[in-house]
Amino acid sequence: MIHSIIRPLTLLVFATGLFSENSIAQQFYADINMGYGIPVSGSSTFLRDATNYSDQSTNYYSNTVKVKPLSLGNGMNFGINTGYLFNKYIGFDLGINYQIGNATTGTQNSTYYDSIPVPSFGKSSFKQSFRSNMLYITPSLLLQTDLKKFSPYAKLGFAMGYGKIYHDVEEYHNVYGSSKYTEEFYGGLALGFELGMGATYNLNERFGIYAEAYYRNMTYSPKKSTITAHSRNGNDDLDQYSAAYIETEYEKEVTEDKDRSQPDYSSPSKETLISFPYHSLGLKLGLKLNF
Amino acid sequence: MKKTLFKTCFSLLITSILSTSSLVAQNFYIDGHLGFSSPINGSTRFGANETTNYGLNGQYNYEGETVKLSLGQGLNFGINVGYFFNDHIGLDLGLNYQIGSTTQIENTRVYNRQDQFQEVYQTTYFNKNIYSSNMLHITPSLVLKTEYKKFSPYAKIGFVMGIGKVFRESNFNQTYSDPQQGSSSTNYSEFEYSGGLGLGLTGAIGTTYNLNEKLNLFTEVYFRSMSYAPKNGFITKSIEDGIDNTDQLLESEKTIIFSKEITYSSENDPNSPQEAEFTRIPFNSIGLKLGVRFNL
């Protein structure tokens, strides 16, 4: 179904561009830009801030949970765009943009008083964060108008992302001590679409400065994850873990036949795909050069 | 930060519109359209299609298939009204109703056990959830268009608000071949999730074909990015082993209130609606529309 929509779209774009009778002002351009994206429409699945308390002697418990939406499209980004205008109004734009992602963190703190079998006190914390650095490639259709010094424009296109997700976890327990690990998710392409709307202020025929508000809707389903660092009570213990624990392969369909009486931990685990959202709304400022 | 971005964006658009020196061809228009959308960028958090068969002597077989749920799929129809400030820039307001298609997620677990007489017994748990949504979309957008003889290509970018409901049908069956393990049972429930607004952004590119000054045909490809976090959930039907027990359910069993922050406590009132963490359901979609436009 998606293919049947994309094909007419491509034809439409090229037909309107190539059959334009008003084929003046054809030109190449390039720009550099810098911007900042904030997360929107994050997933409510991954992170929580939680405080748990229980007292076995009085049968009292209280758990407070606050959902922390996660969308990894947040952070500073910079890049270049090149493009070609078929005529005064319609063009094709290709953007290459790198995002240095901010971390989003969820923390769970627990306190409990047990009376059975012996009175005891426990305190634990679990803190995890996700962040991502990503290279975006965004081929877009550009529609612009010319109003004296200003050229308002709209861009609509696809977004492809190539990068990594970093998942940092810290655990602490007053009896068992602390542990930390870092897990990296990678492999495969993130896919989505990007919308931009802005205006260029034309300094002269060659140069313009522009501001653009953009929205990116993208998800990333990595193919692999690897635990790259693991420590317990400050001591590196990564080499004590099996390949099945350290590495996971994510596939659209997973089939496994295993014998739990003879477990094999020498090969990576397999799981179905996890989808991480990268939806973001941002603002870019840039300098444009017309050739 | 979000407010600053919106303000900057809004100022930019208004400045562009007001600074135009070619204030010609201002006109209102209205259109009627029909379309179909496919889901994109769905979430995997609602589960996968999974079948797990736990055999004898520790053997097991697992088959899993990723399901990405996005409820922005289905047939949709609506109207748009708009106004062009000049030849190129206008504002558009769309009202669009979507009759959503369904997405199904199944989970089956089979446990095999052998007794001392080598007799094999099987316990099966089967769970199926079917999700769908009907939603009214309101889309205020900025339009940028160009003019060529018979064609007028255009781009639209705007916000989308959604008002509607999400439906979930749930089937849960347990089957025991060993009567000592328990009796087989079937549970069927229908849930409705409502309240609150879906929020997001939408963009479209298309072209009108001008039949005459008043009448145009148009086709448009659109992206819609929206998520919806319902405020309330209700069980509207509950059938256990073929007997409808909807009326016997306690308030805490049939009503859910979703919040971003909740507290579970031993002091919670069991006769009050249950509280649950809010869930964002994606409505991301790509679609195609065909329509007729009248220039007023």
Contacts between the chains, C-beta under 8 A, distances in Angstrom:
chain1	res1	chain2	res2	distance
A	1	B	36	7.9
A	1	B	38	4.2
A	2	B	38	5.2
A	2	B	40	6.9
A	2	B	286	6.1
A	5	B	38	6.8
A	5	B	221	6.1
A	5	B	286	5.8
A	5	B	287	6.9
A	5	B	288	5.0
A	6	B	286	7.9
A	8	B	219	7.5
A	8	B	221	7.2
A	8	B	288	7.0
A	9	B	205	7.2
A	9	B	221	4.3
A	12	B	153	7.9
A	12	B	205	7.3
A	12	B	206	7.4
A	12	B	207	6.2
A	12	B	219	7.3
A	12	B	221	7.2
A	13	B	205	7.3
A	16	B	148	7.5
A	16	B	151	6.4
A	16	B	153	4.3
A	16	B	207	5.9
A	19	B	148	7.7
A	20	B	148	5.8
A	21	B	148	6.4
A	21	B	149	6.8
A	22	B	148	6.5
A	38	B	1	5.4
A	38	B	2	5.9
A	38	B	5	6.8
A	40	B	2	7.8
A	40	B	200	7.9
A	41	B	199	7.7
A	41	B	200	6.2
A	41	B	225	6.7
A	41	B	226	7.4
A	41	B	227	4.1
A	41	B	280	6.8
A	41	B	282	7.4
A	42	B	280	7.1
A	43	B	43	6.1
A	43	B	45	6.5
A	43	B	280	6.3
A	44	B	45	7.9
A	44	B	229	7.1
A	44	B	277	6.8
A	44	B	278	6.1
A	44	B	279	5.2
A	44	B	280	4.7
A	45	B	43	7.2
A	45	B	45	3.9
A	48	B	277	7.7
A	59	B	266	6.1
A	60	B	265	7.9
A	60	B	266	5.2
A	60	B	267	7.6
A	61	B	264	7.6
A	61	B	265	6.7
A	61	B	266	5.0
A	62	B	263	6.2
A	62	B	264	7.2
A	62	B	265	4.4
A	62	B	266	7.3
A	62	B	267	7.9
A	63	B	263	6.9
A	63	B	264	4.5
A	63	B	265	7.4
A	64	B	261	7.0
A	64	B	262	7.3
A	64	B	263	4.6
A	65	B	261	7.0
A	65	B	262	5.7
A	65	B	263	7.7
A	65	B	264	7.5
A	65	B	277	6.0
A	66	B	260	6.4
A	66	B	261	4.2
A	67	B	260	5.4
A	67	B	261	7.5
A	67	B	277	5.1
A	67	B	278	5.9
A	69	B	280	6.7
A	88	B	146	7.9
A	89	B	88	8.0
A	89	B	146	3.8
A	89	B	153	7.8
A	90	B	146	6.5
A	90	B	153	6.5
A	141	B	155	7.4
A	141	B	205	5.8
A	143	B	144	5.0
A	143	B	145	7.7
A	143	B	146	6.7
A	143	B	153	6.9
A	143	B	154	7.2
A	143	B	155	4.3
A	143	B	205	7.6
A	144	B	144	7.5
A	145	B	87	7.9
A	145	B	88	4.0
A	145	B	89	6.7
A	145	B	144	6.4
A	145	B	146	7.6
A	147	B	16	7.0
A	147	B	19	6.1
A	147	B	20	4.8
A	147	B	21	6.3
A	147	B	22	7.1
A	148	B	19	7.4
A	148	B	21	5.7
A	149	B	19	8.0
A	150	B	15	7.6
A	150	B	16	5.8
A	150	B	19	5.8
A	152	B	13	7.8
A	152	B	16	4.0
A	152	B	88	7.9
A	152	B	89	6.7
A	152	B	144	6.8
A	153	B	144	7.2
A	154	B	142	7.5
A	154	B	144	4.6
A	154	B	155	4.0
A	154	B	156	7.8
A	154	B	157	5.5
A	154	B	203	7.9
A	155	B	155	7.9
A	156	B	155	5.8
A	156	B	157	7.4
A	156	B	203	4.9
A	156	B	204	7.4
A	156	B	205	5.2
A	156	B	223	7.3
A	191	B	41	7.6
A	192	B	40	7.5
A	192	B	41	5.7
A	193	B	40	7.9
A	193	B	203	7.4
A	193	B	223	4.8
A	193	B	225	7.8
A	193	B	286	7.5
A	195	B	157	5.1
A	195	B	201	6.5
A	195	B	203	3.8
A	195	B	223	7.2
A	196	B	157	7.9
A	197	B	9	7.3
A	197	B	12	7.9
A	197	B	13	7.0
A	197	B	142	6.5
A	197	B	157	4.9
A	198	B	12	6.6
A	199	B	12	5.7
A	199	B	15	7.4
A	199	B	16	4.9
A	211	B	8	7.2
A	211	B	12	5.9
A	213	B	5	6.6
A	213	B	8	7.0
A	213	B	9	3.7
A	213	B	12	6.9
A	215	B	157	7.9
A	215	B	201	4.7
A	215	B	203	7.6
A	215	B	225	7.1
A	217	B	41	6.0
A	217	B	201	7.6
A	217	B	223	6.9
A	217	B	225	3.8
A	217	B	284	6.0
A	218	B	41	6.8
A	219	B	41	4.2
A	219	B	42	7.6
A	219	B	43	8.0
A	219	B	68	7.9
A	221	B	44	7.4
A	221	B	66	7.6
A	251	B	66	7.8
A	252	B	65	7.0
A	252	B	66	4.9
A	253	B	63	7.5
A	253	B	64	6.8
A	253	B	65	4.9
A	253	B	66	7.2
A	254	B	62	6.8
A	254	B	63	7.1
A	254	B	64	4.3
A	254	B	65	7.9
A	255	B	61	7.9
A	255	B	62	7.1
A	255	B	63	5.1
A	255	B	64	7.8
A	256	B	60	7.8
A	256	B	61	7.0
A	256	B	62	4.5
A	256	B	63	7.9
A	257	B	59	7.5
A	257	B	60	7.8
A	257	B	61	5.2
A	258	B	59	7.1
A	258	B	60	5.8
A	258	B	61	7.9
A	258	B	62	7.7
A	259	B	57	7.5
A	259	B	58	5.7
A	259	B	59	5.0
A	260	B	58	3.7
A	260	B	59	7.2
A	260	B	60	6.5
A	261	B	57	6.0
A	261	B	58	3.7
A	261	B	59	7.8
A	262	B	58	7.9
A	271	B	64	7.5
A	272	B	44	7.2
A	272	B	48	4.3
A	272	B	50	7.8
A	272	B	64	4.5
A	272	B	65	6.9
A	272	B	66	4.4
A	273	B	44	5.9
A	273	B	66	4.2
A	273	B	68	7.8
A	274	B	44	5.5
A	275	B	41	7.6
A	275	B	42	6.7
A	275	B	43	5.7
A	275	B	44	4.3
A	275	B	45	7.8
A	275	B	68	5.8
A	277	B	41	7.4
A	277	B	43	7.6
A	277	B	282	8.0
A	279	B	225	6.5
A	281	B	2	7.2
A	281	B	5	6.1
A	281	B	201	7.6
A	282	B	5	7.1
A	283	B	5	5.3
A	283	B	8	6.0
A	283	B	9	7.3
